[in-house]
Amino acid sequence: MDSSTHSASGSPHTGAVKLLQSRPAAAVMILILGIGAILFGLALSVSVGAADIGLATVWEAVFRFNPDLQQHQIIRELRIPRALAGALVGACFAVAGAIMQGMTRNPLADSGLLGLNAGASAALALTFAFAPSVSFLYIMVYCFIGAAAASLLVFGIGSLSHSGLTPLRLTLAGAAVSALLLAVSQGVAILFNLSQDIAFWMAGGVGGANWTQLKIMTPWIAGALIAALLLSRSITLLSLGQEVAAGLGQRTRLVQLAGMIVVVILAGAAVSTVGPIAFVGLMIPHITRYLVGVDYRWIIPCSAVLGSLLIVFADIAARMINAPYETPIGALIAVIGVPFFVYLASKRKGEL
């Protein structure tokens, strides 16, 4: 399920022809049905859990909240922020992956595979160790810094070769940097006796999300998603090749810089909330391109919807598979993400 987006283009005319491969009708249908499915998923997510709470009680907790009732407290303070956080971070990971794949023309690009999630994880581990009492806002900002530093390191290492930055070198550099930064995170956790907290967070999950986190992260995520939409046409041209984009008047370096800032914000906000969940940003953009074509004006919003849908229903499954215990979301998604990655790598091995 890969796209011609990442194949070489010989001329601006070729790029223009490729843009005709987009399918707006399919994209509109995905957006409408996807948003409806997300709303259904959010309602279902609020209704299921370790505590057996009927739908009538859920309805009352949402629309006629009584703080004296424990079940209402569970719905309002635990399940609703958890469901909303899942929808937000799913959009973050998916859109970050779509932007990275479009800008780098690397079908294996993803914030997890290219080290951004690991950079945010290392920053968060260091924050837990040296400033455990800071607010969530500072934690999120430190995750931004960690993700940005990791991306610079990955692209720097990948560019060391005389033949330049290729998809294979970028992927290998991302794997190496991710391994290094995850080792740093684990070392800090052991040294400062944070292993249990870090292990729970590294597994990935939205169980710890709360209203305070949502209030802080939502404006950042909303701004980054809006910026991604504004950049979508430029990313489409970049996905056809830098020469094509430059020939059509794009300031490619500026677009790449703006795109990476958006990716860092999306990845940092998501990782600071739910941990380094991988493969969402790898799978969802490929599925979206298969469904709607190669125009990022449709890929980005549809990826956001499908990414939200994946995390919301993965969280529901995580609570139901081994109830009353929870399975980490990251492990569930990896079950399908790893075979998907192997499939893509084997299909593109001649090009990488």
N, C-alpha and C positions, 0 to 999 in steps of 0.2 A: 504494500500500500504506500508506495512513494510517488513522488510527483515529478513531472517534467520541469517543475520550478527549478530544480537543482542541476539541470543539464545545461551545457554551454549554449550561448546564443551568439549567432554570427553577426547580427545587425539589429538596429532599432526596429526595422520592419519585422524581423523574426520575433522580437519581444512583443511587438504590438499584436501579432497573430496569436501569440501564446495567451495574451490577456483575454482573447475571445473565448478561451477554454473555460472561463468562469461560468458558474451556473447560478445566477441570482435567485431564480425561482426555488431551487433546492435550498439555498442559503436561508431565504425567508421562511421556508417551511421548517427548517431545523431550528431557527430562532423561535418561532411560534410554539412548535411542539416541545422544544427543549425547555423553554421558560415554563410552560405548563407542567412538564415533568419535574422540573426543579421545585415548583410550588407543591406538587404532590409529595415529592421526596421530603421537603421540609416538614410538611404536616405529618408524614409517616415517622420521620426522625424524632419529632417531639412526642410521638405517641408510644414509641417502643423504648425499652430499657429494662434495667434490673427490677425497678419498681413497677408493679402491674397497675397501670392507671388507665381507666376507661376513656373513650373518646369524648364523652360528655364532660368529664372532669377537665380534660385538655382544653375544650372549648371555653369552659368557665374560667380556667386559669388565664387564658389569653385575653378574653373580652370582659370578664368580671372578676378580676384578680382579688383574692382575699389573702393578705399576708399572714393571717393566723392559721391557715391550712397548710400542712406540710407538703401535700401533693401539689398544691399551687406553687409553693416555693421551689419544688423540684423542677416543675415545668418552666417557671419564669427565670429562675437563677441558673439552672444547669443545662436544661435541654434546648431551650431556644437559642441562647448564645452559642452553644455547641453546633447546632444545625447551621446557623448563619455563618459562623467561622468556617465551617466546611465548604459552604458555597463560595465564600470569598477566596479562600486559599486555593481551591480548585481552579478558579479563574486565573489566579496569579501564576501558578505553575504552568498552566496550559498556554497562556499568552506569552509568558517569558520564553517558553520553548519555541513557540511559533516565530517570535521576533528573532531569536538566535538562529534558527534554521534558515530564515529568510535572508538575514544579513550576511551570514557566513557561507551560505549555500552548502551547508553541511547537514546531510539528512540525519546524522546521529547527534546533533546538537541538542542540549537540554541543560537546564540549570544544575541538575544533579550530576550529569555525566561530565560537565565541563568545570566542575569545582566550585561553583558559586554557593551551592548548598553547604558544602564542606567548609568553605570560608566563613559563612555565617555561623555554622556550628562551632567552629573554633573560637570565633569572637564571643559567642554566647557562653561557651565553657569558661573562657577567661573572665568574662563578666561575673559569672557565678562564683568564681574563685576569689577575685580581687574586689568586687563591688556587689556583694549579694543583695544589698538592700536598695539598689537603684530602682527607679520606676520602670514600667514597661516601655515608656517612650525612649528612654536611654538604651534599654536592651535592644529595641528595634533599630535605633540609629547605629549601635555598635554592629548589629548584623548587617546593615547596609555597608558599613566600612569593611567588614570581613569579606562580604561577597565581592565588593569592588577590588579589594586587594587580591583575592583569589583569581578574579578574571584577568587582571593585569599580569599576574604570574603565569597563568595558563597561556595567554596570547603571547607573552614574552618568550616563554620556553618553546612554544610551537613555531615561532618565527626565527629561531636561531639558525635553522638550516639555510644554505645558500639558495636552495630551490624554493624557498618561501613557505608560506603557511598553507598546508593542504588539509583536507578533512581528516585524513588518517593521523597526521601529526597533532592536530588540534585535539582529537579524541584521546590519543595516547598521553599528551600533556595534561589533559583534564583528569585522566585516570591516575597519573602519577601525583599530581597536586592534591587530588581528593584523598588519596591514600595517606599522603604526608599530613594533611590538615586533620583528617580523622584520627591519626595517631597522636597528634598534638592534643586534640580534644580528650582522647582517652587517657593520655598521660596526665593532663591537668586534673581530670576527674579522679584518678587514682591518688595523685599527690595531695590533693585537697579534700579527699574523702567525699567526693561528689558522685561516686560511681552509680549509685542507685537513681539519683535524680537525672543524671545525664543519660543513663541507659533507657529510662522510661521516655525521656524526651526524644532521644535518637531513634527510637522505634517508630515514631510518627503517630500522631493521633490528635484529635480535637477535644478530647475529654476534659482538658484543663482550661479551655477557652472560657472567658467571662466577659461581662459587659464593659469593664474598664478597657480590656484589650481591644474589643470591637470599636469602642469610641475613638481610641487612638489610631488604630490601623486603617479604619475605613476611609478617612479623607486621603491618606497616602495612596491607598490602593485605587480609589476612585480617580484621583488625579493621574496616576500612572496609566490606568486603563484608557482614560480620555486621551492622554498623550499618545498612547499606542495607536488609537484610532486615527489621530491626526497624522501620524507617521505612516499609516498603512499603505498609502499610494507609493510613497518613496521606498518603502521596504519591498513592495512588489517589483519596482524597477531594479532595486539592488539584487533581488533574487534572480534576475535575468543576467546578472554579471555587472561588474563595476564599469566596464567599457560602455555597455549599453546604457547604464544609468547616467554616466557622465555625458554620453552623446545626446541624451535627452534633457540635459541641463541640470541634473541633480548634483548637489554638493555632497558627494558621497561620504567624505570624512565627517562632516557635520551630522549627517543622518546617522552614521554609525555611532558617533559619540552620544547623540540623543537617545538612540535605541538602547545602547548599553546602560545609560542612566536609568531608563525605564525598567530594563531587566533587573538591574541591581535593586531597585526599590521593590519590585514585585517579589523577587526571590527572598530578599531580606525580610520583608513583612511576613511572608508566608512561613519561612523557616523559624522566625522568632515566635510564631504562634503555635505551630503544629510539629515542628521538627523537619528534618531533611527528607521529605518524601520524594523519592526518585521516580522516573519513568512517566509521570503524568505529562510533563512537557515534551517527552519524546513521542509518546503514542498519539495523544490527542491531535496535534497539528497534522500528522500523517493521515489520520482518519478524516479530519476535516478537509484536507486538500483532495482526498479521494472523493468526498461527497460534493464539494462546492467548487472545485477548480483551483486555480493558482493565483487568484486575485486576493491580496491580503486585506483589502477593504471588507471582504466577507470572511476570510480565514480568521482574522483576529476576533471579531465578535462571536462567531460560531465556536471557535476554540474556547472562549471564555464560558460560553453556555455548556458545552460538552464537558469541559474540565470541572465545572461546578457540579454537574450531574454525576460525574464519576466519583468525586470525593463524598458527596452527600450519600449516595447509595453504598459506597464502600464502608462508610461509617456505620450505616444501618446494618450491613452484613457483619461488620466487626463485632457488633453487640449481640447478634443473633446466632452466630456460628457455634459459640461455646458459652452460651449464657449460663450463669450470670457473669462470667468472666469475659473480658474483652480481648479480641485478637488485634494486634497492632495494624493500623491501616497500611503502613509502609510495607509490611509483610504480605498483606493481601494483594496490593497492587504489584509488588515484585513478582508474584506468581504468574501474572500475565505479562508484566513488563520485560522480564528477562528473556522469555522466548521471542517476544516482539523485537527486542534489540538484536538477538542472534539472527533472526530472520532478515532484518534490515542489513546487518553487517555482512551476511553471506551473500545477499542479493547485490550489494554494492561493492564487493571486494575488488572487482576489476577496476573500479573507478577510484577507490581510495588509495 
